[in-house]
Amino acid sequence: MSFVHRRVPVLHSEWLKIRTLRSLLGALLALFGATTAFSALAGVSETSDPEFDPLFTALSGVTPGQIAAIAFGAMAVSSEFHGGGLRVSLAAVPQRGRWFAAKAAAIAVPTLAVGLVTAFAALLVAKAGLGEAASGLTVAEQARGVVGCGIYLTLMALLAAGLAALLRSGVGALSLLIPFILVVSFVIGDVAGGATDFMPDRAGQIVLYETHDGPLGPWSGLGVTALWTAAALLAGAWSVRRRDA
């Protein structure tokens, strides 16, 4: 019990920081708004393409929406590096590993909650537009898409958090991740074929497809993204432990 009691106040304090920063709450609202809006637009798009995938079309708003999740994770960590915030946090919680774990948890929980609600709303609005084109989706496929989408967004937010801690800069993390996701991943994808399935964004998004040809499946793809995220968080934790506040 003492193990839990020592950590609850730390988690509570990190959650209070997030709840009181308007920019962070705005990022979560942007995640919901952008994802549902773009999925609604995709729902009224042309469905005669032979490669049309109704589940991915319905959840395709996550592609632009994930930028807000990434920004949330990066800003939640980078806010500690302004105005001596990290020194204050570490004065209250000298165990740097415990503090960073609490910060990661405070990022993961609201991102997962908002991500699940967002994915469900996006699926509903897109299906309304797709009509008969989405009638073949089973309940299991839709549930997998919604849950997988929530987990994917959470992993991307944590990936950004780890990079922000490593670089000690939210701008640096965003400058690295956003061009990679929006440009590099697609450019490499055009020339590297199936190798892109192992990139963090491509691997995680496999769970959003009804069917997918490649070496990874929906959950193994999320597993690959989780490995990228774990590596970023470990690097971030190393930076927090080794560098001066």
SULNOR-V681568 format. One record per residue. N is the residue number from 1. PHI is phi as a letter, one per 30 degrees, with the letter a starting at -180 (NA if undefined). Layout:
# SULNOR-V681568
[[N;PHI] [N;PHI]]
This chain:
# SULNOR-V681568
[[1;NA] [2;d] [3;e] [4;d] [5;d] [6;d] [7;c] [8;e] [9;d] [10;d] [11;d] [12;d] [13;d] [14;d] [15;d] [16;d] [17;e] [18;d] [19;d] [20;c] [21;c] [22;d] [23;d] [24;d] [25;d] [26;d] [27;d] [28;d] [29;d] [30;d] [31;e] [32;d] [33;d] [34;d] [35;d] [36;d] [37;d] [38;d] [39;d] [40;d] [41;d] [42;d] [43;d] [44;c] [45;d] [46;d] [47;c] [48;d] [49;d] [50;d] [51;c] [52;d] [53;b] [54;d] [55;d] [56;d] [57;d] [58;d] [59;c] [60;d] [61;d] [62;d] [63;d] [64;d] [65;d] [66;d] [67;d] [68;d] [69;d] [70;d] [71;d] [72;d] [73;d] [74;d] [75;d] [76;d] [77;d] [78;d] [79;d] [80;d] [81;c] [82;c] [83;i] [84;i] [85;e] [86;d] [87;d] [88;d] [89;d] [90;d] [91;d] [92;d] [93;b] [94;d] [95;d] [96;d] [97;d] [98;d] [99;d] [100;d] [101;d] [102;d] [103;d] [104;d] [105;d] [106;d] [107;d] [108;d] [109;d] [110;d] [111;d] [112;d] [113;d] [114;d] [115;d] [116;d] [117;d] [118;d] [119;d] [120;d] [121;d] [122;d] [123;d] [124;d] [125;d] [126;d] [127;d] [128;d] [129;d] [130;d] [131;i] [132;d] [133;d] [134;c] [135;d] [136;d] [137;d] [138;d] [139;d] [140;d] [141;d] [142;d] [143;d] [144;d] [145;d] [146;d] [147;d] [148;d] [149;d] [150;d] [151;d] [152;e] [153;d] [154;d] [155;d] [156;d] [157;d] [158;d] [159;d] [160;d] [161;d] [162;d] [163;d] [164;d] [165;d] [166;d] [167;d] [168;h] [169;a] [170;d] [171;d] [172;d] [173;d] [174;d] [175;d] [176;d] [177;d] [178;d] [179;d] [180;d] [181;d] [182;d] [183;b] [184;e] [185;e] [186;d] [187;d] [188;d] [189;d] [190;d] [191;c] [192;c] [193;i] [194;d] [195;d] [196;d] [197;d] [198;c] [199;d] [200;e] [201;d] [202;d] [203;d] [204;d] [205;d] [206;e] [207;d] [208;d] [209;c] [210;d] [211;b] [212;a] [213;c] [214;l] [215;d] [216;c] [217;c] [218;e] [219;d] [220;d] [221;d] [222;d] [223;d] [224;d] [225;d] [226;d] [227;d] [228;e] [229;d] [230;d] [231;d] [232;d] [233;d] [234;d] [235;d] [236;d] [237;d] [238;d] [239;d] [240;d] [241;d] [242;c] [243;c] [244;d] [245;d]]
